[in-house]
């Protein structure tokens, strides 16, 4: 049904229907009620693209899930223990606020065209970028165009250094550094002195923060940073599994504990150790990061640093709506605390 049909059924002009839809004040209440009754009876919804062309809000936000180190797969983000809950929470929160969500996955630099096109074609009012790698050039271009944008997991210092801290940009992070320190202090308190790490990607904010906290905590306690115990996992299950197998095949002394920069890699490491007859936690303790649902279901149950995914996702939706509506008047940042959840994958080291 078109707006012309609504106008005929209500006995008013098309311009009156338009004024009612856009909540203009100069419409008599009786006329407004008559038009709204017809709209409700016939389940009419204005065309969002037409509204965009007319300079109106589309009441649609974009959610761009970025993972350029993974192979493209249509369902990958919905199976990913990090992306999946964020997608669900953003969609549910936005829908409750009367907003639709356009979801795109970005697996390569060429896929960034999806982000740019969504803004250029005015299909969305604003966008949320979440993932393990983002492009500062894209952010610069979007900010330059005045596109409302919320970044999850991004280096605030990089944004300010590039002078991109504009009123239509916001950043949401978790306290990854502090969370990693808490995990490392826990292992050290259990008596572990040779602690290894499975790194995330070092070209990401979270990857750098977690590794920096790992090194800083060891140095604080005058403990060794053993090169052979620093494994490259890049936040990927398969790569973490291969890195652990390489460590076991190398014949070097194993650490007594491992800090893993995310749970997916920690669980893959546990699988590799089990295949080689190495017991967790009897032979080696391990801690993950993110506290995904699977962490409490594997055996042994995984000790992990919990991310406030629900709070971060809801805040991202709230911020992007505030920016789009003009309520947000300056560059803003939010950082949410993490929490160590102790389970069965760590044990005290005998003196």
VOGU-3710 file (C-alpha; in Angstrom, 3 decimals, decimal comma):
1> xxxxxxxxxx> 0,000/0,000/0,000  1,219/3,476/-0,920  0,779/6,796/0,851  -1,626/7,827/-1,934  -3,914/4,934/-0,933  -3,794/5,984/2,703  -4,713/9,531/1,658  -7,745/8,321/-0,338  -9,023/6,069/2,442  -8,629/8,833/5,034
11> xxxxxxxxxx> -10,060/11,490/2,741  -7,012/13,762/3,027  -4,150/14,886/0,802  -0,826/13,052/0,405  0,949/15,962/2,074  -1,263/15,558/5,137  -0,366/11,844/5,334  3,297/12,821/5,091  2,934/15,383/7,889  1,270/12,775/10,135
21> xxxxxxxxxx> 3,949/10,148/9,411  6,698/12,647/10,211  4,857/13,884/13,318  4,531/17,499/12,230  2,667/19,624/14,782  0,465/21,560/12,329  -2,094/18,770/11,829  -5,535/18,925/13,496  -5,918/16,148/16,075  -9,057/14,771/14,468
31> xxxxxxxxxx> -7,285/14,537/11,092  -4,221/12,958/12,689  -6,375/10,351/14,450  -8,202/9,505/11,212  -4,948/9,000/9,259  -3,343/6,957/12,049  -6,430/4,722/12,237  -6,147/3,935/8,509  -2,390/3,355/8,812  -2,883/0,932/11,707
41> xxxxxxxxxx> -5,787/-0,904/10,047  -3,806/-1,516/6,861  -0,372/-2,035/8,537  1,172/0,675/6,407  4,901/1,387/6,800  6,618/4,285/4,971  9,332/3,335/2,522  12,633/3,846/4,331  14,578/4,540/1,121  12,104/7,241/0,115
51> xxxxxxxxxx> 12,391/8,727/3,592  16,197/8,749/3,218  15,982/10,544/-0,131  13,755/13,118/1,504  16,397/13,675/4,175  14,459/11,814/6,872  15,830/9,216/9,249  15,521/5,596/8,133  15,386/4,272/11,718  17,954/1,704/10,612
61> xxxxxxxxxx> 21,456/1,234/11,985  24,257/-0,783/10,446  26,167/-3,479/12,328  29,453/-4,323/10,613  31,211/-7,422/11,933  34,857/-7,326/10,897  37,113/-10,382/10,848  39,603/-10,137/8,018  41,744/-13,090/9,146  38,959/-15,625/8,828
71> xxxxxxxxxx> 37,749/-17,308/5,669  34,503/-15,984/4,282  31,526/-18,030/5,368  27,931/-16,898/5,269  27,196/-18,234/8,761  30,567/-17,684/10,427  29,619/-14,679/12,554  26,517/-16,465/13,842  28,667/-19,408/14,988  31,493/-17,250/16,344
81> xxxxxxxxxx> 31,473/-17,145/20,150  32,461/-13,449/20,132  30,318/-12,042/17,309  27,149/-14,106/17,781  26,057/-12,715/21,177  26,854/-9,150/20,056  24,713/-9,569/16,928  21,813/-10,940/18,983  22,042/-8,232/21,636  22,385/-5,346/19,173
91> xxxxxxxxxx> 19,399/-6,546/17,130  17,211/-7,138/20,203  18,135/-3,797/21,785  17,654/-1,840/18,560  14,312/-3,506/17,808  13,088/-2,644/21,292  13,959/0,993/20,541  12,082/0,898/17,226  15,166/0,557/14,998  16,003/-1,999/12,339
101> xxxxxxxxxx> 19,529/-3,427/11,999  21,334/-3,976/8,696  24,099/-6,564/9,223  27,188/-6,884/7,030  30,259/-9,055/7,449  33,688/-7,778/6,427  36,263/-10,424/5,553  38,512/-8,358/3,279  39,435/-4,747/2,480  37,129/-4,909/-0,534
111> xxxxxxxxxx> 34,252/-5,710/1,812  34,674/-2,272/3,389  32,802/-1,003/0,318  29,688/-2,444/1,995  30,195/-0,079/4,895  30,759/2,932/2,668  27,822/2,124/0,397  25,410/1,729/3,285  26,205/5,297/4,341  26,433/6,767/0,836
121> xxxxxxxxxx> 23,108/5,256/-0,228  21,523/6,548/2,997  20,280/3,069/3,866  21,279/3,586/7,513  21,306/6,473/9,964  24,511/5,334/11,661  26,786/2,353/12,075  28,426/0,150/14,714  31,785/-1,409/13,829  32,779/-4,445/15,870
131> xxxxxxxxxx> 35,550/-6,923/15,262  39,173/-7,786/15,532  40,576/-5,455/12,909  39,530/-2,056/11,632  40,980/0,291/9,067  41,929/3,793/10,232  41,581/5,026/6,640  37,970/3,872/6,547  37,294/5,508/9,909  38,896/8,740/8,684
141> xxxxxxxxxx> 36,744/8,711/5,540  33,533/7,996/7,457  34,266/10,643/10,070  35,080/13,120/7,313  31,673/12,499/5,760  29,972/13,135/9,085  28,727/9,559/9,365  27,519/8,678/12,892  29,741/5,851/14,063  30,364/3,733/17,170
151> xxxxxxxxxx> 33,522/1,620/17,315  33,777/-1,363/19,655  37,340/-2,372/20,617  39,399/0,482/19,197  42,466/2,356/20,385  41,302/5,740/21,685  44,862/7,088/21,508  44,985/6,357/17,770  41,712/8,207/17,192  42,842/11,299/19,091
161> xxxxxxxxxx> 46,297/11,223/17,456  44,605/11,218/14,038  42,302/14,046/15,205  39,212/11,999/14,489  37,616/12,581/17,889  34,536/14,312/16,480  31,071/14,710/17,953  29,577/11,986/15,735  32,063/9,313/16,827  32,096/7,180/19,988
171> xxxxxxxxxx> 34,276/4,301/21,189  33,337/1,455/23,524  36,003/-0,769/25,056  36,432/-3,252/27,876  39,234/-3,057/30,430  41,304/-5,753/28,737  44,580/-4,683/30,333  43,180/-4,842/33,856  41,434/-8,152/33,133  44,669/-9,713/31,925
181> xxxxxxxxxx> 46,556/-8,438/34,962  43,945/-10,042/37,219  44,340/-13,364/35,387  48,132/-13,242/35,579  48,101/-12,326/39,265  45,814/-15,280/39,878  48,262/-17,687/38,204  51,223/-16,180/40,036  49,301/-16,462/43,296  48,894/-20,186/42,577
191> xxxxxxxxxx> 52,674/-20,479/42,471  53,276/-20,436/38,717  56,516/-18,831/37,591  56,877/-20,043/33,986  53,736/-18,676/32,320  53,245/-18,688/28,562  50,746/-16,863/26,372  48,716/-17,571/23,250  48,617/-14,153/21,596  45,794/-12,542/19,731
201> xxxxxxxxxx> 46,461/-10,371/16,700  48,896/-7,635/17,600  47,427/-5,227/15,027  44,273/-5,057/17,161  43,661/-3,002/20,268  42,566/-5,957/22,414  45,453/-8,109/21,198  48,011/-5,459/22,129  46,426/-4,636/25,484  46,307/-8,263/26,588
211> xxxxxxxxxx> 49,888/-8,968/25,549  51,193/-5,777/27,145  49,515/-6,671/30,444  51,003/-10,171/30,267  54,541/-8,820/29,884  54,105/-6,018/32,426  52,832/-8,380/35,110  55,714/-10,807/34,627  58,204/-7,950/34,823  56,531/-6,594/37,939
221> xxxxxxxxxx> 57,190/-9,929/39,674  60,690/-10,361/38,153  59,531/-13,454/36,304  61,001/-14,606/32,979  59,411/-13,914/29,590  60,268/-17,139/27,780  60,282/-16,649/24,012  59,435/-20,275/23,241  56,311/-19,974/25,409  54,906/-17,022/23,416
231> xxxxxxxxxx> 52,577/-18,674/20,884  50,988/-16,948/17,888  47,272/-17,665/17,825  45,780/-14,571/16,101  42,478/-15,197/17,957  41,851/-18,228/15,690  41,122/-21,776/16,888  43,050/-23,550/14,138  46,128/-21,388/14,490  46,208/-21,788/18,275
241> xxxxxxxxxx> 45,911/-25,563/17,932  48,804/-25,642/15,457  50,933/-23,377/17,664  50,465/-25,665/20,674  51,322/-28,728/18,596  54,500/-26,997/17,374  55,422/-26,235/20,985  54,932/-29,858/21,991  56,954/-31,093/19,004  59,817/-28,680/19,735
251> xxxxxxxxxx> 60,919/-30,545/22,845  61,461/-27,337/24,865  60,416/-27,078/28,480  56,693/-26,436/28,754  55,301/-23,610/30,865  53,342/-24,649/33,932  50,543/-22,257/32,949  49,199/-20,547/29,842  47,237/-17,326/29,466  45,187/-17,386/26,274
261> xxxxxxxxxx> 44,024/-14,095/24,722  40,599/-15,583/24,031  38,562/-18,643/24,977  38,442/-20,135/21,484  42,224/-20,468/21,477  42,278/-21,750/25,066  39,784/-24,510/24,251  41,747/-25,477/21,120  44,916/-25,618/23,249  43,159/-27,916/25,731
271> xxxxxxxxxx> 42,215/-30,225/22,871  45,812/-30,325/21,644  47,144/-31,065/25,129  44,564/-33,839/25,631  45,612/-35,482/22,367  49,201/-35,612/23,628  48,270/-36,941/27,043  48,901/-33,682/28,910  46,319/-33,108/31,599  44,733/-29,732/32,317
281> xxxxxxxxxx> 45,077/-28,676/35,109  47,197/-31,479/36,592  50,114/-30,951/34,205  49,392/-27,422/33,001  46,981/-24,662/34,042  45,219/-22,481/31,501  43,132/-19,282/31,563  41,075/-17,852/28,704  39,507/-14,483/27,946  35,901/-13,547/26,987
291> xxxxxxxxxx> 34,047/-16,150/29,120  32,033/-17,504/26,199  29,181/-19,938/26,877  31,327/-22,948/25,975  33,863/-22,059/28,703  31,587/-23,450/31,412  30,710/-26,569/29,403  34,087/-27,972/28,387  35,976/-30,400/30,616  37,646/-29,173/32,668
301> xxxxxxxxxx> 35,548/-26,029/32,904  37,665/-23,085/31,739  38,731/-20,269/34,043  38,263/-17,079/32,014  38,124/-13,294/32,107  34,505/-12,294/31,554  33,723/-9,525/29,073  30,613/-7,385/29,711  29,261/-8,151/26,222  25,642/-7,378/27,132
311> xxxxxxxxxx> 26,451/-3,982/28,624  28,778/-3,066/25,743  26,254/-4,070/23,075  23,380/-2,177/24,685  25,587/0,884/25,190  26,610/0,795/21,514  22,974/0,887/20,408  22,132/3,662/22,862  25,115/5,747/21,741  24,496/5,405/18,010
321> xxxxxxxxxx> 20,829/6,385/18,466  21,853/9,401/20,561  24,374/10,472/17,919  21,843/10,072/15,098  19,214/12,065/16,982  21,660/14,850/17,828  21,511/14,211/21,579  25,221/13,337/21,724  27,121/16,626/21,520  30,756/15,512/21,641
331> xxxxxxxxxx> 33,241/12,703/21,132  32,652/10,082/23,817  34,277/6,931/25,126  33,041/4,209/27,441  35,092/1,464/29,075  33,527/-1,456/30,910  35,161/-3,554/33,647  36,082/-7,210/33,209  35,869/-9,967/35,838  37,847/-13,146/36,422
341> xxxxxxxxxx> 35,632/-16,243/36,632  37,516/-19,090/38,308  36,618/-22,666/37,388  38,548/-25,935/37,064  41,356/-25,322/34,527  43,924/-23,991/37,019  45,491/-25,508/40,125  48,103/-24,462/42,659  51,655/-25,450/41,781  53,285/-27,602/44,428
351> x> 56,264/-25,868/46,109
//
